[in-house]
Amino acid sequence: MDRQLSPVTTPSENEKLLLLSGALILSAGITRFNKPKRVNAALPAGVKTVVLLSGRVQIRIGEGAEREICGPAVLVIRTINGAERDQVFAADVPVRYVIVQMNENLMGADMSAALDRSFTSRDISRDYGALLMSGPAGHALQALTSQIMNCPIRGAERELYLGGKALQLAALAISSCISQANSEEALQLSSKEIERIRQARELLIASMQKPPSLEGLAQQVGLNVRKLSDGFRRVYGSTVFGFLQEYRLEQAYKLISSGEMSVSEAAYHVGYGAAHFATIFRKRFGISPSSLR
């Protein structure tokens, strides 16, 4: 067994726990890269669940389409015949994560078959050896992730607690992604609409101090509100204003940690009042903004 998980509060604490004779692998931590970090690795057969509390990553499975995942988000990968994943992490932003990897032996034939039936009806083909789903991480998933990262148990029963939470997290993540896919199944996006959704992203970034309303943003890019909202989740794995909040917090983190601005200056620069900013910053990154000074 690798080192046990402990409450993760600093970027250096990235730990892994092997459970059920290695059939279940639980990893959690915080990491930060000084420049964009590319990771290319083979995916073992099974199901990999990633909850990204903060950070940003671009991911591609095999020769499939690239996705941009912006925390808080959930990502589920069902690997069938083996596949390569290529991902690039953004620089200077802490990546807070929990990963649960279940192998084929743990899932068994019946569970594997049931998952395959659910996954193969979605928009990712088997051609690349894996199926991928993603979406915003709701409150329940974020709460479970926090419980894992801050496990209150220190005794021998710790493995039972974390193993149960890991399985619960995987089940909730799969259910969440499938439900999200079901709600978007009828959504068809043309290349022109995708380009307009990308324009909406750039407009949000350019106006982060005083962003437009959802209705105003939709009008600016020539989409109705539902098409913009549902399309944004599909393209970026996040709600429109979930993306904006994460982007604001990422920029503030960079400005404060580099010493370029004070906490209050950074808060104002990204469009927050100082008091509210400290609360949401701590919730997202697990530390107070003043601790970066």
Buried (B, 14 or more C-beta within 10 A) or exposed (E): EEEEBBEBEEBEBBBBBBBBEEBBBBBBBBBBBEEEBEEEEEBBBBBBBBBBBBBBBBBBBBEBEEBBBBBBBBBBBBBBEEBBBBBBBBEBBBBBBBBBBBBBEBBEEEEBEEBBEBBEEBEBEBEBBBBBBBBBBEEBBBEBBBBBBBBEEEEEEBBEBBBEBBBBBBEBBBBBBBEBBEEBEEEEBEEEBEEBBBBBBEBBBEBBEEBBEBEEBBBBBEBEBEBBBBBBBBBBBBBBBBBBBBBBBBBBBBBBBEEEBBBBBBBBBBBBEBEEBBEBBBBBBBBEBEBBE
